[in-house]
Amino acid sequence: MAFFDNSFVSSRITLRQRMARLFDTPFDRRYRQRTARVEELRALSDSALAARGIARDDILLHVFSGKL
C-alpha cells in the first residue's frame, strides 16, 4: 500500500510559472480565479455552505454563473 503525504509540496511559484504569467490573457486570470474559488468552496463543510445558501452540488453553477 502506497502513501503520499502532500504536506511537503511547495506552494512557491516556479520560474516556469512566472514566465507563463508574462503571457497571461484575461481568460487565463479569470480561469485561475474561478478555479481557486471552486477549491475554496469545496473545502467548506456542508453547514458552512448552507449558511451561504449554496448546496454542494451547486458550487460550479454558483461560481460560473458569476455569483462570485
Beta strands, then each sheet from edge to edge (+ up, - down):
end
